Amino acid sequence: MKKIISTSLCLFMIFSCSTSNDSETSSQSLRIEKELRSYNESINRSASGMPKKGKFWKIVGVIAADVAGGALGSLINPVVGGVTAAAASGVAAASATAGGGDGGVGEPINPDFNVNYVVPDQYANCDIGDYHNDALANVFNGNMPIDQYLIENYGAETLEYYNSDSVQNVNNLAAEITVNYVEMGYDYSYMLSSYSDNNLISDNTKMVLSLFMGALFEASSDAQISDILNYYSQTVLASDELTDSDKASLFSAFSVARSSSNYWNNLN
């Protein structure tokens, strides 16, 4: 557990996959919020939906923690953004498994689980999902020491920054939020509010991700998660109310949602 906590939210660098206008728009009464709420209400909560317990429920909860970590990918180097999300994933998975009683998250749900989603071309450098899965496989499930992983993949400068006091302080904050989130029964409202209150995501990003997670927790298949991701992605891209930074953060999060879904549901 200590190793995974120490990897959380590493390496805030002077990098962004956003571009121009970053003036924050109030999340009060945005058209996009109304549109996404309407979409969520239209999702068919059929009898085939998974109950809010058991292994699949835990996996969705871990994916949601990944998504929140992925939203930070727009603030840092995309590769390291993937490590950020993997760290949140590792903490959530360890906490979920520790809860016991209904299967944990360590065995595959479906050997052919395939969520399909492509980040829009304009934000292609926000696609950190593959980096997330690589870090998750090597550090969390591969037990590779984080220092070794960072220096072999990202170099000495990245490792030096990771070891800085500022990064370690954020590590501890993110780990605490994630553990509390799992212990509170996957309360993503708490998790996103904590990220927002600590200026890790914007109010607009928090609003969109809250609605996205509400939809995600209603999904019961790879096709449903794909549909949700593609609808949210198209709606975010078309919005003239979100800043470039909001969009970059969200597309990073969506890419992690895709990759994390496929990782945890196919895990051998």
C-alpha positions as CSV (number, residue, x, y, z in Angstrom):
1,M,0.0,0.0,0.0
2,K,2.8,2.4,0.8
3,K,4.3,2.1,-2.6
4,I,1.0,2.9,-4.4
5,I,0.3,5.9,-2.1
6,S,3.8,7.3,-2.9
7,T,3.0,7.3,-6.6
8,S,-0.1,9.4,-6.4
9,L,-0.4,12.5,-8.5
10,C,3.2,12.9,-9.4
11,L,5.1,15.4,-11.3
12,F,3.2,18.7,-11.9
13,M,5.1,20.2,-14.8
14,I,4.8,23.3,-16.9
15,F,2.9,21.5,-19.6
16,S,-0.7,21.6,-20.9
17,C,-2.5,19.9,-23.6
18,S,-4.9,22.8,-23.7
19,T,-4.4,25.7,-26.1
20,S,-5.9,29.2,-26.0
21,N,-8.9,30.7,-24.0
22,D,-8.7,29.6,-20.4
23,S,-11.1,32.2,-18.9
24,E,-13.3,30.2,-16.4
25,T,-17.0,30.2,-17.1
26,S,-19.4,29.8,-14.2
27,S,-20.8,26.3,-13.9
28,Q,-24.1,27.9,-12.9
29,S,-26.9,27.1,-15.4
30,L,-24.7,26.1,-18.3
31,R,-26.4,24.7,-21.4
32,I,-24.0,21.8,-21.4
33,E,-25.0,20.9,-17.8
34,K,-28.7,20.8,-18.9
35,E,-27.9,18.7,-21.9
36,L,-25.8,16.2,-20.0
37,R,-28.5,15.9,-17.3
38,S,-31.1,15.2,-20.0
39,Y,-28.9,12.5,-21.5
40,N,-28.4,10.8,-18.1
41,E,-32.1,10.8,-17.5
42,S,-32.6,9.0,-20.8
43,I,-30.3,6.2,-20.0
44,N,-32.3,3.0,-19.8
45,R,-31.9,1.5,-16.3
46,S,-33.0,-1.9,-17.5
47,A,-33.2,-5.1,-15.4
48,S,-29.8,-6.2,-16.9
49,G,-28.1,-3.3,-15.1
50,M,-25.5,-4.3,-12.5
51,P,-26.6,-3.9,-8.9
52,K,-24.7,-1.5,-6.7
53,K,-22.7,-4.2,-5.0
54,G,-20.4,-7.0,-5.9
55,K,-17.3,-7.1,-8.1
56,F,-18.4,-5.2,-11.1
57,W,-19.6,-2.4,-8.9
58,K,-16.1,-2.3,-7.2
59,I,-14.5,-2.2,-10.6
60,V,-16.6,0.8,-11.7
61,G,-15.7,2.5,-8.5
62,V,-12.0,2.0,-9.2
63,I,-12.5,3.2,-12.8
64,A,-14.1,6.4,-11.4
65,A,-11.0,7.0,-9.2
66,D,-8.9,6.6,-12.3
67,V,-11.0,9.1,-14.2
68,A,-10.6,11.7,-11.5
69,G,-6.8,11.2,-11.5
70,G,-6.9,11.3,-15.3
71,A,-8.5,14.8,-15.2
72,L,-5.2,16.0,-13.8
73,G,-3.4,14.9,-17.0
74,S,-4.0,18.3,-18.6
75,L,-1.9,19.9,-15.9
76,I,1.2,17.8,-16.5
77,N,3.2,15.9,-19.1
78,P,0.8,13.4,-20.7
79,V,3.0,10.4,-19.9
80,V,3.2,11.4,-16.3
81,G,-0.5,12.2,-16.3
82,G,-1.0,8.5,-17.0
83,V,1.1,7.6,-14.0
84,T,-1.1,10.0,-12.0
85,A,-4.2,8.2,-12.9
86,A,-2.6,4.8,-12.4
87,A,-1.6,5.8,-8.8
88,A,-5.2,6.8,-8.0
89,S,-6.3,3.5,-9.5
90,G,-3.8,1.5,-7.4
91,V,-5.0,3.2,-4.2
92,A,-8.6,2.6,-5.0
93,A,-8.0,-1.0,-6.0
94,A,-6.1,-1.8,-2.9
95,S,-8.8,-0.2,-0.7
96,A,-11.6,-1.9,-2.6
97,T,-9.9,-5.3,-2.3
98,A,-9.2,-4.7,1.4
99,G,-12.9,-4.3,1.9
100,G,-13.4,-7.9,1.0
101,G,-16.7,-9.8,1.0
102,D,-17.6,-9.6,-2.7
103,G,-14.7,-10.5,-4.9
104,G,-12.3,-7.6,-4.9
105,V,-11.0,-6.4,-8.3
106,G,-8.2,-8.8,-9.0
107,E,-9.9,-11.3,-11.5
108,P,-11.4,-10.7,-14.9
109,I,-15.1,-9.9,-15.3
110,N,-15.1,-10.5,-19.0
111,P,-12.1,-11.8,-21.1
112,D,-13.3,-9.7,-24.1
113,F,-14.3,-6.4,-22.5
114,N,-13.7,-3.7,-25.1
115,V,-14.6,-0.1,-24.6
116,N,-14.2,1.9,-27.8
117,Y,-13.4,5.6,-27.6
118,V,-11.0,7.9,-29.5
119,V,-10.0,11.3,-28.2
120,P,-10.9,14.1,-30.7
121,D,-8.0,14.9,-33.0
122,Q,-7.7,18.5,-31.6
123,Y,-6.9,17.0,-28.2
124,A,-5.0,13.9,-29.3
125,N,-2.1,14.7,-26.9
126,C,-4.5,14.5,-24.0
127,D,-4.9,10.7,-24.7
128,I,-3.1,9.4,-21.6
129,G,-5.0,6.1,-21.2
130,D,-2.3,3.9,-22.6
131,Y,0.3,5.5,-20.3
132,H,-2.1,4.9,-17.4
133,N,-2.4,1.2,-18.2
134,D,1.4,0.7,-18.7
135,A,2.1,2.4,-15.3
136,L,-0.6,0.4,-13.7
137,A,0.7,-2.9,-15.0
138,N,4.3,-2.3,-14.2
139,V,4.0,-0.5,-10.8
140,F,0.8,-1.6,-9.2
141,N,0.5,-5.1,-10.5
142,G,4.1,-5.6,-11.6
143,N,5.6,-4.4,-8.3
144,M,8.3,-2.4,-10.1
145,P,9.7,0.3,-7.7
146,I,8.4,3.7,-8.7
147,D,11.8,5.3,-8.8
148,Q,13.1,2.6,-11.2
149,Y,9.9,3.0,-13.3
150,L,10.2,6.8,-13.6
151,I,13.9,7.0,-14.4
152,E,13.7,4.2,-16.9
153,N,10.7,5.6,-18.7
154,Y,10.9,9.4,-18.1
155,G,14.5,10.2,-17.1
156,A,16.4,11.7,-14.2
157,E,14.7,15.1,-14.3
158,T,11.3,13.6,-14.0
159,L,12.4,11.5,-11.0
160,E,14.0,14.5,-9.3
161,Y,10.7,16.5,-9.6
162,Y,8.7,13.5,-8.3
163,N,10.9,13.5,-5.2
164,S,10.3,17.2,-4.5
165,D,8.3,18.3,-1.4
166,S,5.6,19.9,-3.4
167,V,4.8,16.7,-5.3
168,Q,5.0,14.6,-2.2
169,N,2.5,16.9,-0.5
170,V,0.1,16.4,-3.4
171,N,0.8,12.6,-3.3
172,N,-0.4,12.5,0.3
173,L,-3.5,14.6,-0.4
174,A,-4.6,12.5,-3.4
175,A,-4.1,9.2,-1.5
176,E,-6.1,10.4,1.4
177,I,-9.0,11.5,-0.9
178,T,-9.0,8.3,-2.7
179,V,-9.0,6.0,0.4
180,N,-11.8,8.1,1.9
181,Y,-13.7,7.9,-1.4
182,V,-13.7,4.1,-1.3
183,E,-14.4,3.9,2.4
184,M,-17.4,6.1,1.8
185,G,-18.9,3.6,-0.6
186,Y,-17.5,5.2,-3.8
187,D,-18.8,8.6,-3.1
188,Y,-17.6,10.4,-6.2
189,S,-19.3,13.7,-5.1
190,Y,-16.9,13.7,-2.2
191,M,-13.9,12.8,-4.4
192,L,-14.6,15.5,-7.0
193,S,-15.5,18.2,-4.4
194,S,-12.2,17.4,-2.7
195,Y,-10.3,17.7,-5.9
196,S,-12.0,21.0,-6.7
197,D,-11.6,22.4,-3.2
198,N,-7.9,21.8,-3.5
199,N,-7.7,23.4,-7.0
200,L,-6.8,20.2,-8.8
201,I,-9.8,20.5,-11.2
202,S,-12.0,23.5,-12.2
203,D,-15.6,23.9,-11.2
204,N,-16.7,23.2,-14.7
205,T,-14.6,20.0,-14.9
206,K,-16.1,18.9,-11.6
207,M,-19.6,19.5,-12.9
208,V,-19.1,17.5,-16.1
209,L,-17.3,14.6,-14.3
210,S,-19.9,14.4,-11.7
211,L,-22.6,13.8,-14.4
212,F,-20.3,11.5,-16.3
213,M,-19.7,9.3,-13.2
214,G,-23.4,9.3,-12.6
215,A,-23.9,7.8,-16.0
216,L,-20.9,5.5,-15.6
217,F,-22.3,3.9,-12.5
218,E,-25.4,3.0,-14.4
219,A,-23.5,1.1,-17.1
220,S,-23.4,-2.7,-17.2
221,S,-21.4,-3.4,-20.4
222,D,-18.6,-2.3,-22.6
223,A,-21.1,-1.1,-25.2
224,Q,-22.8,1.1,-22.7
225,I,-19.6,2.6,-21.4
226,S,-18.5,3.3,-25.0
227,D,-21.8,5.0,-25.8
228,I,-21.5,7.2,-22.7
229,L,-18.0,8.2,-23.4
230,N,-18.7,9.1,-27.0
231,Y,-21.8,11.1,-26.2
232,Y,-19.9,13.0,-23.4
233,S,-16.9,13.6,-25.7
234,Q,-18.9,15.0,-28.6
235,T,-20.9,17.2,-26.2
236,V,-17.7,18.6,-24.5
237,L,-16.0,19.2,-27.8
238,A,-19.0,21.1,-29.2
239,S,-19.4,23.3,-26.1
240,D,-18.6,27.0,-26.3
241,E,-18.9,27.3,-22.5
242,L,-16.0,25.2,-21.4
243,T,-12.4,26.6,-21.6
244,D,-9.6,24.8,-23.4
245,S,-8.2,23.8,-20.1
246,D,-11.6,22.3,-19.0
247,K,-11.7,20.3,-22.3
248,A,-8.1,19.1,-22.0
249,S,-8.8,17.9,-18.5
250,L,-12.0,16.1,-19.5
251,F,-10.5,14.4,-22.6
252,S,-7.6,13.2,-20.4
253,A,-10.2,11.8,-18.0
254,F,-12.2,10.2,-20.8
255,S,-9.2,8.5,-22.3
256,V,-8.4,7.0,-18.8
257,A,-12.0,5.9,-18.5
258,R,-11.7,3.9,-21.7
259,S,-8.3,2.3,-20.9
260,S,-9.1,1.7,-17.2
261,S,-12.4,-0.1,-18.1
262,N,-10.6,-2.4,-20.4
263,Y,-7.7,-3.0,-18.0
264,W,-9.7,-3.9,-14.9
265,N,-12.3,-6.0,-16.7
266,N,-9.8,-8.0,-18.6
267,L,-7.2,-8.3,-15.8
268,N,-5.7,-11.8,-15.7
